[in-house]
Amino acid sequence: MSAMEVEVDPRRCCASGMCALTAPAVFDQDEAAGTVVLLSARPPSETWDSVWEAADSCPAGAISVKD
C-alpha cells in the first residue's frame, strides 16, 4: 500500500471550512484567519477517502494530494 501525501497552500485558501468539516482528523482552520491548517501530511489510510473528498470540494484548490 502506498502512502498518501497532503500539502496545503494557506495563501490560496478562501476559508470555506469544507476541509475541516470533511476530514477533521487531517485539516483544521486557523482561528484568526480561518485558513486551512494541515494536521497530518501523511494521514492514516482510513482517512484517505475523506481527504480526497476535501481536496475535491475545496473551492480555492488549496489542497494537493499525492498517492
CHARMM-style PDB file with segment names, atoms N, HN, CA, C and O in Angstrom:
ATOM      1  N   MET     1       0.841  -1.176   0.000  1.00  0.00      PROA
ATOM      2  CA  MET     1       0.000   0.000   0.000  1.00  0.00      PROA
ATOM      3  C   MET     1       0.886   1.240   0.000  1.00  0.00      PROA
ATOM      4  O   MET     1       1.814   1.345   0.802  1.00  0.00      PROA
ATOM      5  N   SER     2       0.604   2.165  -0.888  1.00  0.00      PROA
ATOM      6  HN  SER     2      -0.150   2.080  -1.539  1.00  0.00      PROA
ATOM      7  CA  SER     2       1.382   3.390  -0.942  1.00  0.00      PROA
ATOM      8  C   SER     2       0.915   4.367   0.129  1.00  0.00      PROA
ATOM      9  O   SER     2      -0.136   4.183   0.742  1.00  0.00      PROA
ATOM     10  N   ALA     3       1.694   5.384   0.339  1.00  0.00      PROA
ATOM     11  HN  ALA     3       2.548   5.534  -0.159  1.00  0.00      PROA
ATOM     12  CA  ALA     3       1.353   6.391   1.334  1.00  0.00      PROA
ATOM     13  C   ALA     3       0.805   7.630   0.638  1.00  0.00      PROA
ATOM     14  O   ALA     3       1.270   8.016  -0.434  1.00  0.00      PROA
ATOM     15  N   MET     4      -0.170   8.230   1.255  1.00  0.00      PROA
ATOM     16  HN  MET     4      -0.548   7.916   2.126  1.00  0.00      PROA
ATOM     17  CA  MET     4      -0.736   9.472   0.761  1.00  0.00      PROA
ATOM     18  C   MET     4       0.060  10.636   1.345  1.00  0.00      PROA
ATOM     19  O   MET     4       0.429  10.620   2.519  1.00  0.00      PROA
ATOM     20  N   GLU     5       0.319  11.640   0.516  1.00  0.00      PROA
ATOM     21  HN  GLU     5       0.019  11.653  -0.437  1.00  0.00      PROA
ATOM     22  CA  GLU     5       0.963  12.864   0.979  1.00  0.00      PROA
ATOM     23  C   GLU     5       0.037  14.039   0.676  1.00  0.00      PROA
ATOM     24  O   GLU     5      -0.473  14.173  -0.436  1.00  0.00      PROA
ATOM     25  N   VAL     6      -0.166  14.871   1.668  1.00  0.00      PROA
ATOM     26  HN  VAL     6       0.248  14.762   2.571  1.00  0.00      PROA
ATOM     27  CA  VAL     6      -1.071  16.008   1.528  1.00  0.00      PROA
ATOM     28  C   VAL     6      -0.284  17.297   1.727  1.00  0.00      PROA
ATOM     29  O   VAL     6       0.550  17.397   2.626  1.00  0.00      PROA
ATOM     30  N   GLU     7      -0.558  18.271   0.883  1.00  0.00      PROA
ATOM     31  HN  GLU     7      -1.236  18.189   0.152  1.00  0.00      PROA
ATOM     32  CA  GLU     7       0.015  19.605   1.023  1.00  0.00      PROA
ATOM     33  C   GLU     7      -1.119  20.612   0.942  1.00  0.00      PROA
ATOM     34  O   GLU     7      -2.111  20.389   0.248  1.00  0.00      PROA
ATOM     35  N   VAL     8      -0.969  21.719   1.652  1.00  0.00      PROA
ATOM     36  HN  VAL     8      -0.163  21.900   2.216  1.00  0.00      PROA
ATOM     37  CA  VAL     8      -1.948  22.792   1.578  1.00  0.00      PROA
ATOM     38  C   VAL     8      -1.241  24.111   1.297  1.00  0.00      PROA
ATOM     39  O   VAL     8      -0.067  24.282   1.626  1.00  0.00      PROA
ATOM     40  N   ASP     9      -1.959  25.028   0.694  1.00  0.00      PROA
ATOM     41  HN  ASP     9      -2.913  24.889   0.426  1.00  0.00      PROA
ATOM     42  CA  ASP     9      -1.443  26.367   0.438  1.00  0.00      PROA
ATOM     43  C   ASP     9      -2.378  27.360   1.122  1.00  0.00      PROA
ATOM     44  O   ASP     9      -3.387  27.756   0.538  1.00  0.00      PROA
ATOM     45  N   PRO    10      -2.059  27.766   2.344  1.00  0.00      PROA
ATOM     46  CA  PRO    10      -2.929  28.684   3.077  1.00  0.00      PROA
ATOM     47  C   PRO    10      -3.146  30.021   2.352  1.00  0.00      PROA
ATOM     48  O   PRO    10      -4.155  30.689   2.579  1.00  0.00      PROA
ATOM     49  N   ARG    11      -2.207  30.412   1.485  1.00  0.00      PROA
ATOM     50  HN  ARG    11      -1.387  29.869   1.301  1.00  0.00      PROA
ATOM     51  CA  ARG    11      -2.365  31.669   0.733  1.00  0.00      PROA
ATOM     52  C   ARG    11      -3.495  31.575  -0.286  1.00  0.00      PROA
ATOM     53  O   ARG    11      -4.123  32.583  -0.613  1.00  0.00      PROA
ATOM     54  N   ARG    12      -3.755  30.382  -0.785  1.00  0.00      PROA
ATOM     55  HN  ARG    12      -3.245  29.563  -0.519  1.00  0.00      PROA
ATOM     56  CA  ARG    12      -4.847  30.178  -1.754  1.00  0.00      PROA
ATOM     57  C   ARG    12      -6.181  29.957  -1.065  1.00  0.00      PROA
ATOM     58  O   ARG    12      -7.236  30.131  -1.676  1.00  0.00      PROA
ATOM     59  N   CYS    13      -6.142  29.576   0.197  1.00  0.00      PROA
ATOM     60  HN  CYS    13      -5.285  29.434   0.694  1.00  0.00      PROA
ATOM     61  CA  CYS    13      -7.341  29.209   0.947  1.00  0.00      PROA
ATOM     62  C   CYS    13      -8.319  30.381   1.041  1.00  0.00      PROA
ATOM     63  O   CYS    13      -7.922  31.513   1.318  1.00  0.00      PROA
ATOM     64  N   CYS    14      -9.602  30.096   0.807  1.00  0.00      PROA
ATOM     65  HN  CYS    14      -9.925  29.177   0.582  1.00  0.00      PROA
ATOM     66  CA  CYS    14     -10.642  31.124   0.916  1.00  0.00      PROA
ATOM     67  C   CYS    14     -11.457  30.953   2.198  1.00  0.00      PROA
ATOM     68  O   CYS    14     -12.486  31.607   2.371  1.00  0.00      PROA
ATOM     69  N   ALA    15     -11.001  30.078   3.095  1.00  0.00      PROA
ATOM     70  HN  ALA    15     -10.166  29.547   2.954  1.00  0.00      PROA
ATOM     71  CA  ALA    15     -11.600  29.886   4.418  1.00  0.00      PROA
ATOM     72  C   ALA    15     -13.042  29.397   4.384  1.00  0.00      PROA
ATOM     73  O   ALA    15     -13.861  29.808   5.206  1.00  0.00      PROA
ATOM     74  N   SER    16     -13.354  28.516   3.428  1.00  0.00      PROA
ATOM     75  HN  SER    16     -12.689  28.182   2.760  1.00  0.00      PROA
ATOM     76  CA  SER    16     -14.716  27.974   3.365  1.00  0.00      PROA
ATOM     77  C   SER    16     -14.963  26.950   4.469  1.00  0.00      PROA
ATOM     78  O   SER    16     -16.103  26.751   4.888  1.00  0.00      PROA
ATOM     79  N   GLY    17     -13.900  26.302   4.940  1.00  0.00      PROA
ATOM     80  HN  GLY    17     -12.974  26.464   4.600  1.00  0.00      PROA
ATOM     81  CA  GLY    17     -14.031  25.329   6.025  1.00  0.00      PROA
ATOM     82  C   GLY    17     -14.451  23.937   5.594  1.00  0.00      PROA
ATOM     83  O   GLY    17     -14.638  23.066   6.443  1.00  0.00      PROA
ATOM     84  N   MET    18     -14.605  23.705   4.304  1.00  0.00      PROA
ATOM     85  HN  MET    18     -14.454  24.414   3.615  1.00  0.00      PROA
ATOM     86  CA  MET    18     -15.041  22.385   3.827  1.00  0.00      PROA
ATOM     87  C   MET    18     -14.058  21.286   4.210  1.00  0.00      PROA
ATOM     88  O   MET    18     -14.471  20.169   4.522  1.00  0.00      PROA
ATOM     89  N   CYS    19     -12.773  21.588   4.192  1.00  0.00      PROA
ATOM     90  HN  CYS    19     -12.438  22.496   3.938  1.00  0.00      PROA
ATOM     91  CA  CYS    19     -11.768  20.578   4.518  1.00  0.00      PROA
ATOM     92  C   CYS    19     -11.896  20.135   5.979  1.00  0.00      PROA
ATOM     93  O   CYS    19     -11.871  18.941   6.274  1.00  0.00      PROA
ATOM     94  N   ALA    20     -12.032  21.089   6.876  1.00  0.00      PROA
ATOM     95  HN  ALA    20     -12.053  22.060   6.636  1.00  0.00      PROA
ATOM     96  CA  ALA    20     -12.137  20.764   8.302  1.00  0.00      PROA
ATOM     97  C   ALA    20     -13.435  20.023   8.611  1.00  0.00      PROA
ATOM     98  O   ALA    20     -13.472  19.186   9.512  1.00  0.00      PROA
ATOM     99  N   LEU    21     -14.483  20.322   7.879  1.00  0.00      PROA
ATOM    100  HN  LEU    21     -14.453  21.003   7.147  1.00  0.00      PROA
ATOM    101  CA  LEU    21     -15.756  19.612   8.071  1.00  0.00      PROA
ATOM    102  C   LEU    21     -15.693  18.200   7.507  1.00  0.00      PROA
ATOM    103  O   LEU    21     -16.248  17.269   8.090  1.00  0.00      PROA
ATOM    104  N   THR    22     -15.021  18.042   6.380  1.00  0.00      PROA
ATOM    105  HN  THR    22     -14.571  18.798   5.906  1.00  0.00      PROA
ATOM    106  CA  THR    22     -14.979  16.760   5.681  1.00  0.00      PROA
ATOM    107  C   THR    22     -13.947  15.798   6.269  1.00  0.00      PROA
ATOM    108  O   THR    22     -14.204  14.597   6.364  1.00  0.00      PROA
ATOM    109  N   ALA    23     -12.796  16.310   6.658  1.00  0.00      PROA
ATOM    110  HN  ALA    23     -12.587  17.285   6.581  1.00  0.00      PROA
ATOM    111  CA  ALA    23     -11.713  15.463   7.177  1.00  0.00      PROA
ATOM    112  C   ALA    23     -11.085  16.128   8.407  1.00  0.00      PROA
ATOM    113  O   ALA    23      -9.948  16.595   8.339  1.00  0.00      PROA
ATOM    114  N   PRO    24     -11.806  16.176   9.520  1.00  0.00      PROA
ATOM    115  CA  PRO    24     -11.315  16.893  10.702  1.00  0.00      PROA
ATOM    116  C   PRO    24     -10.078  16.287  11.351  1.00  0.00      PROA
ATOM    117  O   PRO    24      -9.410  16.960  12.136  1.00  0.00      PROA
ATOM    118  N   ALA    25      -9.761  15.042  11.046  1.00  0.00      PROA
ATOM    119  HN  ALA    25     -10.304  14.495  10.408  1.00  0.00      PROA
ATOM    120  CA  ALA    25      -8.551  14.425  11.593  1.00  0.00      PROA
ATOM    121  C   ALA    25      -7.303  14.900  10.847  1.00  0.00      PROA
ATOM    122  O   ALA    25      -6.182  14.731  11.327  1.00  0.00      PROA
ATOM    123  N   VAL    26      -7.507  15.492   9.674  1.00  0.00      PROA
ATOM    124  HN  VAL    26      -8.417  15.629   9.284  1.00  0.00      PROA
ATOM    125  CA  VAL    26      -6.383  15.881   8.823  1.00  0.00      PROA
ATOM    126  C   VAL    26      -6.278  17.400   8.654  1.00  0.00      PROA
ATOM    127  O   VAL    26      -5.180  17.936   8.503  1.00  0.00      PROA
ATOM    128  N   PHE    27      -7.424  18.091   8.681  1.00  0.00      PROA
ATOM    129  HN  PHE    27      -8.316  17.656   8.804  1.00  0.00      PROA
ATOM    130  CA  PHE    27      -7.443  19.533   8.454  1.00  0.00      PROA
ATOM    131  C   PHE    27      -8.131  20.263   9.600  1.00  0.00      PROA
ATOM    132  O   PHE    27      -9.051  19.746  10.234  1.00  0.00      PROA
ATOM    133  N   ASP    28      -7.664  21.461   9.841  1.00  0.00      PROA
ATOM    134  HN  ASP    28      -6.917  21.881   9.326  1.00  0.00      PROA
ATOM    135  CA  ASP    28      -8.296  22.363  10.797  1.00  0.00      PROA
ATOM    136  C   ASP    28      -8.251  23.748  10.164  1.00  0.00      PROA
ATOM    137  O   ASP    28      -7.753  23.918   9.051  1.00  0.00      PROA
ATOM    138  N   GLN    29      -8.776  24.735  10.885  1.00  0.00      PROA
ATOM    139  HN  GLN    29      -9.180  24.596  11.789  1.00  0.00      PROA
ATOM    140  CA  GLN    29      -8.725  26.106  10.412  1.00  0.00      PROA
ATOM    141  C   GLN    29      -8.014  26.972  11.436  1.00  0.00      PROA
ATOM    142  O   GLN    29      -8.197  26.804  12.641  1.00  0.00      PROA
ATOM    143  N   ASP    30      -7.206  27.893  10.948  1.00  0.00      PROA
ATOM    144  HN  ASP    30      -7.058  28.029   9.969  1.00  0.00      PROA
ATOM    145  CA  ASP    30      -6.551  28.870  11.800  1.00  0.00      PROA
ATOM    146  C   ASP    30      -7.633  29.734  12.451  1.00  0.00      PROA
ATOM    147  O   ASP    30      -8.503  30.264  11.760  1.00  0.00      PROA
ATOM    148  N   GLU    31      -7.582  29.876  13.757  1.00  0.00      PROA
ATOM    149  HN  GLU    31      -6.875  29.446  14.318  1.00  0.00      PROA
ATOM    150  CA  GLU    31      -8.626  30.611  14.471  1.00  0.00      PROA
ATOM    151  C   GLU    31      -8.706  32.072  14.058  1.00  0.00      PROA
ATOM    152  O   GLU    31      -9.801  32.629  13.982  1.00  0.00      PROA
ATOM    153  N   ALA    32      -7.590  32.691  13.795  1.00  0.00      PROA
ATOM    154  HN  ALA    32      -6.701  32.238  13.857  1.00  0.00      PROA
ATOM    155  CA  ALA    32      -7.589  34.116  13.448  1.00  0.00      PROA
ATOM    156  C   ALA    32      -7.975  34.361  11.991  1.00  0.00      PROA
ATOM    157  O   ALA    32      -8.852  35.176  11.703  1.00  0.00      PROA
ATOM    158  N   ALA    33      -7.322  33.659  11.083  1.00  0.00      PROA
ATOM    159  HN  ALA    33      -6.610  32.997  11.316  1.00  0.00      PROA
ATOM    160  CA  ALA    33      -7.517  33.913   9.653  1.00  0.00      PROA
ATOM    161  C   ALA    33      -8.597  33.035   9.034  1.00  0.00      PROA
ATOM    162  O   ALA    33      -9.157  33.382   7.994  1.00  0.00      PROA
ATOM    163  N   GLY    34      -8.894  31.900   9.663  1.00  0.00      PROA
ATOM    164  HN  GLY    34      -8.439  31.617  10.507  1.00  0.00      PROA
ATOM    165  CA  GLY    34      -9.870  30.971   9.107  1.00  0.00      PROA
ATOM    166  C   GLY    34      -9.319  30.087   8.011  1.00  0.00      PROA
ATOM    167  O   GLY    34     -10.051  29.279   7.440  1.00  0.00      PROA
ATOM    168  N   THR    35      -8.037  30.228   7.707  1.00  0.00      PROA
ATOM    169  HN  THR    35      -7.442  30.884   8.171  1.00  0.00      PROA
ATOM    170  CA  THR    35      -7.440  29.461   6.621  1.00  0.00      PROA
ATOM    171  C   THR    35      -7.042  28.057   7.071  1.00  0.00      PROA
ATOM    172  O   THR    35      -6.950  27.769   8.265  1.00  0.00      PROA
ATOM    173  N   VAL    36      -6.812  27.210   6.105  1.00  0.00      PROA
ATOM    174  HN  VAL    36      -6.886  27.443   5.135  1.00  0.00      PROA
ATOM    175  CA  VAL    36      -6.524  25.801   6.339  1.00  0.00      PROA
ATOM    176  C   VAL    36      -5.242  25.600   7.146  1.00  0.00      PROA
ATOM    177  O   VAL    36      -4.245  26.299   6.966  1.00  0.00      PROA
ATOM    178  N   VAL    37      -5.315  24.618   8.039  1.00  0.00      PROA
ATOM    179  HN  VAL    37      -6.125  24.050   8.185  1.00  0.00      PROA
ATOM    180  CA  VAL    37      -4.154  24.157   8.807  1.00  0.00      PROA
ATOM    181  C   VAL    37      -4.062  22.654   8.584  1.00  0.00      PROA
ATOM    182  O   VAL    37      -5.031  21.934   8.823  1.00  0.00      PROA
ATOM    183  N   LEU    38      -2.932  22.183   8.137  1.00  0.00      PROA
ATOM    184  HN  LEU    38      -2.145  22.768   7.942  1.00  0.00      PROA
ATOM    185  CA  LEU    38      -2.727  20.758   7.901  1.00  0.00      PROA
ATOM    186  C   LEU    38      -2.271  20.093   9.193  1.00  0.00      PROA
ATOM    187  O   LEU    38      -1.237  20.455   9.754  1.00  0.00      PROA
ATOM    188  N   LEU    39      -3.041  19.125   9.660  1.00  0.00      PROA
ATOM    189  HN  LEU    39      -3.881  18.831   9.204  1.00  0.00      PROA
ATOM    190  CA  LEU    39      -2.717  18.410  10.895  1.00  0.00      PROA
ATOM    191  C   LEU    39      -1.852  17.183  10.635  1.00  0.00      PROA
ATOM    192  O   LEU    39      -1.095  16.757  11.508  1.00  0.00      PROA
ATOM    193  N   SER    40      -1.964  16.610   9.427  1.00  0.00      PROA
ATOM    194  HN  SER    40      -2.579  16.955   8.718  1.00  0.00      PROA
ATOM    195  CA  SER    40      -1.214  15.397   9.113  1.00  0.00      PROA
ATOM    196  C   SER    40      -0.882  15.360   7.626  1.00  0.00      PROA
ATOM    197  O   SER    40      -1.772  15.202   6.791  1.00  0.00      PROA
ATOM    198  N   ALA    41       0.397  15.507   7.300  1.00  0.00      PROA
ATOM    199  HN  ALA    41       1.120  15.636   7.978  1.00  0.00      PROA
ATOM    200  CA  ALA    41       0.828  15.469   5.903  1.00  0.00      PROA
ATOM    201  C   ALA    41       0.792  14.050   5.339  1.00  0.00      PROA
ATOM    202  O   ALA    41       0.708  13.862   4.125  1.00  0.00      PROA
ATOM    203  N   ARG    42       0.856  13.053   6.223  1.00  0.00      PROA
ATOM    204  HN  ARG    42       0.925  13.206   7.209  1.00  0.00      PROA
ATOM    205  CA  ARG    42       0.763  11.642   5.824  1.00  0.00      PROA
ATOM    206  C   ARG    42      -0.335  10.990   6.658  1.00  0.00      PROA
ATOM    207  O   ARG    42      -0.059  10.275   7.621  1.00  0.00      PROA
ATOM    208  N   PRO    43      -1.584  11.250   6.273  1.00  0.00      PROA
ATOM    209  CA  PRO    43      -2.700  10.756   7.077  1.00  0.00      PROA
ATOM    210  C   PRO    43      -2.849   9.241   7.006  1.00  0.00      PROA
ATOM    211  O   PRO    43      -2.414   8.614   6.040  1.00  0.00      PROA
ATOM    212  N   PRO    44      -3.464   8.654   8.031  1.00  0.00      PROA
ATOM    213  CA  PRO    44      -3.695   7.209   8.026  1.00  0.00      PROA
ATOM    214  C   PRO    44      -4.678   6.812   6.923  1.00  0.00      PROA
ATOM    215  O   PRO    44      -5.538   7.599   6.528  1.00  0.00      PROA
ATOM    216  N   SER    45      -4.540   5.602   6.446  1.00  0.00      PROA
ATOM    217  HN  SER    45      -3.842   4.963   6.767  1.00  0.00      PROA
ATOM    218  CA  SER    45      -5.326   5.140   5.292  1.00  0.00      PROA
ATOM    219  C   SER    45      -6.829   5.217   5.519  1.00  0.00      PROA
ATOM    220  O   SER    45      -7.580   5.375   4.557  1.00  0.00      PROA
ATOM    221  N   GLU    46      -7.286   5.111   6.750  1.00  0.00      PROA
ATOM    222  HN  GLU    46      -6.675   4.983   7.531  1.00  0.00      PROA
ATOM    223  CA  GLU    46      -8.732   5.171   6.992  1.00  0.00      PROA
ATOM    224  C   GLU    46      -9.308   6.572   6.737  1.00  0.00      PROA
ATOM    225  O   GLU    46     -10.528   6.733   6.696  1.00  0.00      PROA
ATOM    226  N   THR    47      -8.457   7.573   6.567  1.00  0.00      PROA
ATOM    227  HN  THR    47      -7.466   7.441   6.600  1.00  0.00      PROA
ATOM    228  CA  THR    47      -8.942   8.931   6.287  1.00  0.00      PROA
ATOM    229  C   THR    47      -8.824   9.306   4.816  1.00  0.00      PROA
ATOM    230  O   THR    47      -9.275  10.382   4.422  1.00  0.00      PROA
ATOM    231  N   TRP    48      -8.235   8.454   4.006  1.00  0.00      PROA
ATOM    232  HN  TRP    48      -7.869   7.580   4.326  1.00  0.00      PROA
ATOM    233  CA  TRP    48      -7.938   8.812   2.620  1.00  0.00      PROA
ATOM    234  C   TRP    48      -9.170   9.220   1.820  1.00  0.00      PROA
ATOM    235  O   TRP    48      -9.118  10.196   1.071  1.00  0.00      PROA
ATOM    236  N   ASP    49     -10.264   8.501   1.961  1.00  0.00      PROA
ATOM    237  HN  ASP    49     -10.307   7.709   2.570  1.00  0.00      PROA
ATOM    238  CA  ASP    49     -11.473   8.863   1.207  1.00  0.00      PROA
ATOM    239  C   ASP    49     -11.938  10.270   1.565  1.00  0.00      PROA
ATOM    240  O   ASP    49     -12.301  11.048   0.682  1.00  0.00      PROA
ATOM    241  N   SER    50     -11.928  10.597   2.848  1.00  0.00      PROA
ATOM    242  HN  SER    50     -11.633   9.965   3.565  1.00  0.00      PROA
ATOM    243  CA  SER    50     -12.373  11.929   3.257  1.00  0.00      PROA
ATOM    244  C   SER    50     -11.369  13.010   2.837  1.00  0.00      PROA
ATOM    245  O   SER    50     -11.766  14.140   2.553  1.00  0.00      PROA
ATOM    246  N   VAL    51     -10.085  12.678   2.794  1.00  0.00      PROA
ATOM    247  HN  VAL    51      -9.762  11.760   3.024  1.00  0.00      PROA
ATOM    248  CA  VAL    51      -9.080  13.638   2.325  1.00  0.00      PROA
ATOM    249  C   VAL    51      -9.299  13.943   0.848  1.00  0.00      PROA
ATOM    250  O   VAL    51      -9.259  15.105   0.444  1.00  0.00      PROA
ATOM    251  N   TRP    52      -9.530  12.911   0.040  1.00  0.00      PROA
ATOM    252  HN  TRP    52      -9.563  11.967   0.368  1.00  0.00      PROA
ATOM    253  CA  TRP    52      -9.811  13.127  -1.382  1.00  0.00      PROA
ATOM    254  C   TRP    52     -11.061  13.972  -1.553  1.00  0.00      PROA
ATOM    255  O   TRP    52     -11.095  14.871  -2.392  1.00  0.00      PROA
ATOM    256  N   GLU    53     -12.092  13.689  -0.761  1.00  0.00      PROA
ATOM    257  HN  GLU    53     -12.065  12.958  -0.078  1.00  0.00      PROA
ATOM    258  CA  GLU    53     -13.328  14.466  -0.833  1.00  0.00      PROA
ATOM    259  C   GLU    53     -13.070  15.930  -0.464  1.00  0.00      PROA
ATOM    260  O   GLU    53     -13.591  16.836  -1.115  1.00  0.00      PROA
ATOM    261  N   ALA    54     -12.275  16.156   0.570  1.00  0.00      PROA
ATOM    262  HN  ALA    54     -11.852  15.420   1.098  1.00  0.00      PROA
ATOM    263  CA  ALA    54     -11.948  17.523   0.980  1.00  0.00      PROA
ATOM    264  C   ALA    54     -11.194  18.251  -0.128  1.00  0.00      PROA
ATOM    265  O   ALA    54     -11.485  19.412  -0.417  1.00  0.00      PROA
ATOM    266  N   ALA    55     -10.236  17.582  -0.745  1.00  0.00      PROA
ATOM    267  HN  ALA    55     -10.000  16.639  -0.511  1.00  0.00      PROA
ATOM    268  CA  ALA    55      -9.469  18.204  -1.835  1.00  0.00      PROA
ATOM    269  C   ALA    55     -10.386  18.535  -3.014  1.00  0.00      PROA
ATOM    270  O   ALA    55     -10.292  19.614  -3.599  1.00  0.00      PROA
ATOM    271  N   ASP    56     -11.269  17.602  -3.355  1.00  0.00      PROA
ATOM    272  HN  ASP    56     -11.346  16.725  -2.880  1.00  0.00      PROA
ATOM    273  CA  ASP    56     -12.187  17.816  -4.472  1.00  0.00      PROA
ATOM    274  C   ASP    56     -13.192  18.930  -4.199  1.00  0.00      PROA
ATOM    275  O   ASP    56     -13.625  19.617  -5.124  1.00  0.00      PROA
ATOM    276  N   SER    57     -13.565  19.109  -2.937  1.00  0.00      PROA
ATOM    277  HN  SER    57     -13.214  18.551  -2.186  1.00  0.00      PROA
ATOM    278  CA  SER    57     -14.586  20.105  -2.609  1.00  0.00      PROA
ATOM    279  C   SER    57     -14.012  21.464  -2.239  1.00  0.00      PROA
ATOM    280  O   SER    57     -14.763  22.404  -1.977  1.00  0.00      PROA
ATOM    281  N   CYS    58     -12.693  21.576  -2.216  1.00  0.00      PROA
ATOM    282  HN  CYS    58     -12.083  20.812  -2.429  1.00  0.00      PROA
ATOM    283  CA  CYS    58     -12.061  22.865  -1.870  1.00  0.00      PROA
ATOM    284  C   CYS    58     -12.291  23.867  -3.010  1.00  0.00      PROA
ATOM    285  O   CYS    58     -11.787  23.668  -4.115  1.00  0.00      PROA
ATOM    286  N   PRO    59     -13.042  24.935  -2.751  1.00  0.00      PROA
ATOM    287  CA  PRO    59     -13.338  25.875  -3.830  1.00  0.00      PROA
ATOM    288  C   PRO    59     -12.124  26.665  -4.303  1.00  0.00      PROA
ATOM    289  O   PRO    59     -12.136  27.202  -5.411  1.00  0.00      PROA
ATOM    290  N   ALA    60     -11.091  26.745  -3.495  1.00  0.00      PROA
ATOM    291  HN  ALA    60     -11.081  26.309  -2.595  1.00  0.00      PROA
ATOM    292  CA  ALA    60      -9.898  27.512  -3.864  1.00  0.00      PROA
ATOM    293  C   ALA    60      -8.785  26.634  -4.435  1.00  0.00      PROA
ATOM    294  O   ALA    60      -7.780  27.147  -4.928  1.00  0.00      PROA
ATOM    295  N   GLY    61      -8.957  25.326  -4.371  1.00  0.00      PROA
ATOM    296  HN  GLY    61      -9.773  24.909  -3.970  1.00  0.00      PROA
ATOM    297  CA  GLY    61      -7.908  24.436  -4.855  1.00  0.00      PROA
ATOM    298  C   GLY    61      -6.649  24.504  -4.015  1.00  0.00      PROA
ATOM    299  O   GLY    61      -5.541  24.371  -4.534  1.00  0.00      PROA
ATOM    300  N   ALA    62      -6.817  24.710  -2.717  1.00  0.00      PROA
ATOM    301  HN  ALA    62      -7.718  24.818  -2.295  1.00  0.00      PROA
ATOM    302  CA  ALA    62      -5.672  24.903  -1.816  1.00  0.00      PROA
ATOM    303  C   ALA    62      -5.082  23.594  -1.286  1.00  0.00      PROA
ATOM    304  O   ALA    62      -4.084  23.608  -0.565  1.00  0.00      PROA
ATOM    305  N   ILE    63      -5.694  22.470  -1.643  1.00  0.00      PROA
ATOM    306  HN  ILE    63      -6.505  22.459  -2.228  1.00  0.00      PROA
ATOM    307  CA  ILE    63      -5.244  21.159  -1.143  1.00  0.00      PROA
ATOM    308  C   ILE    63      -4.706  20.325  -2.290  1.00  0.00      PROA
ATOM    309  O   ILE    63      -5.381  20.150  -3.305  1.00  0.00      PROA
ATOM    310  N   SER    64      -3.492  19.808  -2.134  1.00  0.00      PROA
ATOM    311  HN  SER    64      -2.944  19.950  -1.310  1.00  0.00      PROA
ATOM    312  CA  SER    64      -2.885  18.900  -3.104  1.00  0.00      PROA
ATOM    313  C   SER    64      -2.689  17.545  -2.451  1.00  0.00      PROA
ATOM    314  O   SER    64      -2.236  17.448  -1.311  1.00  0.00      PROA
ATOM    315  N   VAL    65      -3.042  16.487  -3.198  1.00  0.00      PROA
ATOM    316  HN  VAL    65      -3.411  16.566  -4.124  1.00  0.00      PROA
ATOM    317  CA  VAL    65      -2.911  15.131  -2.672  1.00  0.00      PROA
ATOM    318  C   VAL    65      -2.113  14.294  -3.661  1.00  0.00      PROA
ATOM    319  O   VAL    65      -2.363  14.313  -4.866  1.00  0.00      PROA
ATOM    320  N   LYS    66      -1.153  13.564  -3.124  1.00  0.00      PROA
ATOM    321  HN  LYS    66      -0.950  13.549  -2.145  1.00  0.00      PROA
ATOM    322  CA  LYS    66      -0.359  12.620  -3.924  1.00  0.00      PROA
ATOM    323  C   LYS    66      -0.486  11.251  -3.267  1.00  0.00      PROA
ATOM    324  O   LYS    66      -0.387  11.124  -2.047  1.00  0.00      PROA
ATOM    325  N   ASP    67      -0.702  10.243  -4.079  1.00  0.00      PROA
ATOM    326  HN  ASP    67      -0.782  10.346  -5.071  1.00  0.00      PROA
ATOM    327  CA  ASP    67      -0.715   8.874  -3.520  1.00  0.00      PROA
ATOM    328  C   ASP    67       0.148   7.951  -4.325  1.00  0.00      PROA
ATOM    329  OT1 ASP    67       0.254   6.768  -4.002  1.00  0.00      PROA
TER     330      ASP     67
END
